[in-house]
Amino acid sequence: MTSPFRIGTGYDVHAFGPGEHVVIGGVTIPHTSGLVAHSDGDVLIHALCDALLGALALGDIGRHFPPGEARWAGVDSRELLRAVVAMLHARGWRVGNVDAVVICERPKLLPHVDTMRQRLATDMAVDPDGVGIKATTSEKLGFTGRSEGIAAQAVALVVRREGQG
């Protein structure tokens, strides 16, 4: 019998580039730069998608939403997250909980974390207490410390849905 639980992990990074805001966790945050990306560059959601896909051995976000395809250009990453959750549901699984950390020197994320948790909980069909989000710096070390970009790591627990398998 297959385990009723699965765990996945995800990671994403984007460089800063031209722009006046970043999108993280589905929240638009004013900033002195934007993020270089084919989509909206939401590193937190991209890491969550990879964690959820990884839990079911479904590959990574690029496999399902190739960055070379024009239809994904500028896409709202919340759409991608909802699509990934639909894939889980179609296979008899649901999101149990997720935990993530965003690594950047700036912008400061703390004022936006509650809104991120609410939006992501809605998109993943879980209670907000099932969405952990932390923000940290890298103490001015590496590319995030030099404010060249933003990184995010995520872990997800998926649970077999009632009456499945």
Buried (B, 14 or more C-beta within 10 A) or exposed (E): EEEEEBEBEBBBBBBBEEBEBBBBBBBEBEBEBBBEBBBBBBBBBBBBBBBBBBBBEBEBBBEBBEEEEEEBEEBBBBBBBBEBBEBBBEBBBBBBBBBBBBBBBBBEBEEBBEEBBBBBBBBBBBEBEBBBBEBEBBEEEEBBBEBBBBBBBBBBBBBBBEEEE
